[in-house]
């Protein structure tokens, strides 16, 4: 593991997350629950800890209250502040102007004084809304060995997917020769796999002096979008030594695992994978632990074993404080403090914390936001026409139930924690 004491992490966590609406209506995208127990941002922060990166600025912006609270209560105590380590929340401070963050590069530029005050030799730019396992110290070691000014983490993708990514042309020695941001098509091909294109993962290591000069020049450009992919990287191409680092996956599976869970369907599929017998994304690897904020809930509980009224969960992720009281749960992910009452069936669903599901409910392929009370006899996911009348439904038929759904006038049942 390369030494990372001379490296500062800058984690971009301020995106509005429009494609995850309505889950992002009241919270930032990195604060959306994942895997029942975690938030999306926990994956990147765990990568930081496991890589030895213990100085990180977290740049927040939209609807950041729950994210700020999660970081403050779950992450600031992990690092040793007396040793100069920190996870620092950085909202827009408008030290360089009167604007909020206007793009990924502008977000970093607005914190240029804070970055300079830490005097790092290297800055690693990260995103707070991807699911993957990476040892950033390996990437830093490659950056140093290659004497690069900038290093981009890359992974191979099929040519038909290039419109979703920034893609790079890479020489056989790893040097980046070309960069295109989300093109409709490209002639670029990986030098190591002619059937694939090398895509940028949105993870960059800069020599600090190179980064600061590029940010200042970009801020002075009135035509810039102030974005790393659109502006900073293309402008440095040919002027600075830019290298690619092929993603080394710490997930230890045959296929590389990196997921952008920025859409409802992608988010749903990534959670459903965790319910399988052998999930592609391994949460149980003790050598690469995923950390989160610890909440004080009692153990999960499954009660009643009568014919037709058994508390059962199969192929599901069930977290603390959940009570399955005479209901059946299949292929689902439950966050903390959820109750399923008798004779109800929940299948292929994601249920956030503090949800009560009444008796005789049938729920399939749904995401239920926190603090929702599902009245007795409710059916969700079986009648698309009726679901669209009451809820948010994706084109693929995934039903999102939020607290302001028309039928939920009392979002929390005061009896929910007392009776089952």
Beta strands, then each sheet from edge to edge (+ up, - down):
strand 1: 7-12
strand 2: 33-34
strand 3: 38-39
strand 4: 55-59
strand 5: 86-90
strand 6: 122-127
strand 7: 130-132
strand 8: 150-158
strand 9: 166-170
strand 10: 176-181
strand 11: 196-207
strand 12: 242-246
strand 13: 258-260
strand 14: 301-303
strand 15: 305-306
strand 16: 309-310
strand 17: 312-314
strand 18: 317-318
strand 19: 323-325
strand 20: 328-330
strand 21: 333-334
strand 22: 339-340
strand 23: 345-347
strand 24: 350-351
strand 25: 356-357
strand 26: 362-364
strand 27: 366-368
strand 28: 373-374
strand 29: 379-380
strand 30: 392-393
strand 31: 399-401
sheet 1: 5+ 4+ 1+ 6+ 11- 8+ 12+
sheet 2: 5+ 4+ 1+ 6+ 11- 9+ 10-
sheet 3: 2+ 3-
sheet 4: 7+ 13-
sheet 5: 14+ 19+ 22+ 25+ 28+
sheet 6: 15+ 16-
sheet 7: 17+ 20+ 23+ 26+ 29+
sheet 8: 18+ 21+ 24+ 27+ 31+ 30-
end
